[in-house]
Amino acid sequence: MSLFWVSAIMLLGVFVPLLTERFGRVANTLFTMLAPAVSLVYIITLLPAVLSGTVIVETLEWIPPAGLTLSLHLDGLALMFTLLILGIGLLIILYARYYLSDKEAAGRFYAYLILFMTAMLSIVLSNNVLQLWMAWEVTSISSFLLISFWSAKSESRKGARMALTVTGAGGLALLAGLLLIADVVGSYDLGVILASGDMLRAHELYPVILTLVLLGAFTKSAQFPFHFWLPHAMAAPTPVSAYLHSATMVKAGIFLLARFYPVLAGTEMWFLTVTTAGLITLVLGAYVALFKHDLKGLLAYSTVSHLGLIVLLLGMNTDLAAVAALFHIMNHAVFKASLFMAAGIIDHEAGTRDMRKLNGLWRFMPHTASLAMVAAASMAGVPLFNGFLSKEMFFAESLHQEAYGFLSWMIPVLATLAGIFAVAYSLRFVHDVFFNGEPNELPKTPHEPPRYMKIPVEILVALCLLVGIFPAFMVGSLLESAAGAVLQGELPYYSLAIWHGFNLPLVMSIIAILGGIIVYAYRSQLYRFQAQFREGDAKEIFEGAVQSIVKGATHIHDKINNDSLQRYVAVLLVFTILITGIPLIHLNTAALHSPDQPVSFVEIVAGIILCVSAIATMIFHRKRMIALITLSVVGLIVSVAFARFSAPDLALTQLAVEVVTVILLMLALFFLPQKTPAESSPSRVVRDIGIAAAIGGIVATINYAFISQPVSSISGFFLANSKVGGGGTNAVNVILVDFRGLDTLGEILVLGIAAFGIFKLLAGVRLAMPTANEKGVPWAEDRHPPILAMISQALLPLALLVSFYIFLRGHNMPGGGFIAGLITSVALIQQYIAHGVDWIKPRIKLDYQSLIAWGVLIATFTGIGSWLYGRPFMTTWFDYFDLPFIGEIELASALIFDLGVYLTVVGATLLILANLGKLTSVHRPTAED
């Protein structure tokens, strides 16, 4: 088993909840837990190796020359986050089993949760920064699905949109930053990047890179001024809040800062930016949490504050501060997840999260109250709980920095102030909910939850105690390994003892605890002070901003969009003239001259025909059938030109495409007027001629610049390597299915998507069919002449034989899957034209949508198959075999890839043309076809 198997198991685990939902809630939960449980067990088996300092790196080659590989990387930092993601994730799944009602789609919920878990694992395990970013974006999408799970609620939809917008925008900034890093370093490999810190910090683009990466990290981890989205994400079900927004998703931004700490930290810009953002977030989140009446709202702002604390530590630019940050990441994930689950239990059993109604619950649910009080004490930083240890390390580090110069005293003072607020809101959580009188008009009588619903909270609370009392034994090795991965060097001295003597950090902790008690005792005065200020609703502000952007875009759209295709094309061409014409003025290479090439009489005649046909198309464009005929002549001459310049593959492809295009246009013209009136004024005609002349001049200049230069082509490489490297003498086909096979795969995928899109657009279309031509003469009643039917039926086997021959010979001679697919498509379309849909439907029972799907799948799995032999994606295999009665024959895996291309082309072409043709019959396409 390997790390790739972990990724594969987790990815397959996304579909398990959907497939097992019918077996009942218990079985569905157990099957859902299977993938993360197996992954966690495997990761635990790697603990000894990673804790001893081994870095496990596994690589799967994809496109090595482009620096694109699938690579996984497990070091101490990744191990710490992996254990948090899988461990707390398993507890959340068990907890959600009892939190969700029987009427809710638990299978869909679990699928979203496992998808998010898989994406988070991919982030922390990625050894390629592009791979990391892809997973980063999947976390944004999957969190959007989870936050909006209760989509009937407006606050869920708005909270999900806000989270997706903010984190998605940050993700784009992060992508730009990662691309710049890879450009500076020369590699997407994380190991290479982590070893290039000095190079990056000394580079002139360092400020830009740092800004972009911090934007991605700050938006994801809800740092000021992007903190507003996290509290509104609490509209999600509580298991989502407990997992995404306390233990995992918001920690993705923290992970990014920790992962790139060796590369980007160590400069004054890093210190000032990261420290300032963390300090403001720490104090602001703690202060606002005091005034929230919603349990999850209080916990959300406390999460914002603790994330600010971690960011502040990472910005302090000392090794010990980074260690303290990692320690608090673990502690915060444990006590905050347990607090959110306790809040969910209270909401589930009491029917509300409003602390103004939740009073005296100790009498009704003492077990839950005890668990919540332990977790709250850890959040407050009370001694003998895990939160106290990392917070005391934080206080100690706040005393040892001077980057703010004379104002550096503010950091320990504000850190202590945030500690006071943390104690105060923790006290409020405990006192207002479990004591403070009797419940006030609760929707239902509170009681203890089901036994197994409390188990996840009990496990996490036990960890709060065990880590708080035995820190070195419980997490010492894990913390040391994670810190080593972040600092990339010798670790500073630190002690995880619960007692370090009477010192200044301990005094700060005592002040924080006593100050928090005093603030809570006199909270009424603080509430009156806060009441003077108008509380802004970030959700309303965000929605207002979105609506303003929509209105502005609509206004601009209405100004530009007048439903005139002529204007759109004119604007596009004028823009093209501006961006290409001006640089061409300064292009001196166009003035060079190369020897003239001889031109034959036939070539001159073909050129004249080409120009005359193009001009005729323009002149007769209002007579559409004539314009179509002249346009087809242009295509035919272009095909001949390809053949003249030794490009038979292009000539065959162009010829086949011309046939298909003409048929397509004829089908479309059937529903359009045969002639259109002149609508352009003389001034517009002059304008259009001017634009056309300018574009023609630019294109001619660019062409002249190319043909007047010395030829330096890579064609020699392909000609020299097509046989030895790809097993074929037809360099064009070898390029398509081997050297540039990934491009071809992308092209057939786009072709298939376009075909499906056109099919859906045609589904349900009802167009009036004309009964006469432009002169009013009725169409002939005999729509399918017998002569055409007989000839086309006789030609079909011959056309299919030619198609088969063209397909098989493509690797060594002009041909291939694309050309063969077009020939087959034309032959079958000819049957539709000759016989009609009524005759074809019972005889050719092909599902064109399935053909496209199978074509793309075959082409994809042909490329993936090379991975089984340790070769890069899309590597072609070939060999020679001596077959009876046939003799020696070459077989290449590229032939299977070409089969995928063939099926996709046939399916896409027929899906478009056949369904467009059905608009003229009773067999009109529908969405169910």
Secondary structure by P-SEA (a helix, b strand, c coil): ccaaaaaaaaaaaaacccccccccaaaaaaaaaaaaaaaaaaaaaaaaaaaabbbbbbbbbccccccccbbbbbcaaaaaaaaaaaaaaaaaaaaaccccccccaaaaaaaaaaaaaaaaaaaaacccaaaaaaaaaaaaaaaaaaaacccccaaaaaaaaaaaaaaaaaaaaaaaaaaaaaaaaccccaaaaaaaaaaaaaccaaaaaaaaaaaaaaaaacccccaaaaaaacccccccccccccccccaaaaaaaaaacccccccaaaaaaaaaaaaaaaaaaaaaaaccccaaaaaaaaaaaaaaaaaaaaacccaaaaaaaaaaaaaaaaaaaaaaaaaaaaaaaccccccccccccccccaaaaaaaaaaaaaaacccccaaaaaaaaaaaaaacccccccccaaaaaaaaaaaaaaaaaaaaacccccccccccccccbbbbcccccaaaaaaaaaaaaaaaaccccccaaaaaaaaaaaaccccccccccccccccaaaaaaaaaaaaaaaaaaaaaaaaaaaacbbbbcaaaaaaaaaaaaaaaaaaaaaaaccccaaaaaaaaaaaaaaacaaaaaaccccccccbbbbbcaaaaaaaaaaaaaaaaaaaaccaaaaaaaaaaaaaaaaaaaaaaaccaaaaaaaaaaaaaaaaaaaaaaccccccccccccaaaaaaaaaaaaaaaaaaaaaaaaaaacccccaaaaaaacccccccccaaaaaaacccaaaaaaaaaaaaaaaaaaaaaaaccbbbbbbcccccccccccccccaaaaaaaaaaaaaaaaaaaaaaaacccccccaaaaaaaaaaaaaaaaaaccccccccccccaaaaaaaaaaaaaaaaaacccccccccbbbbbbccccccccbbbbbaaaaaaaaaaaaaaaaaaaaaaaaaaccccccccccc
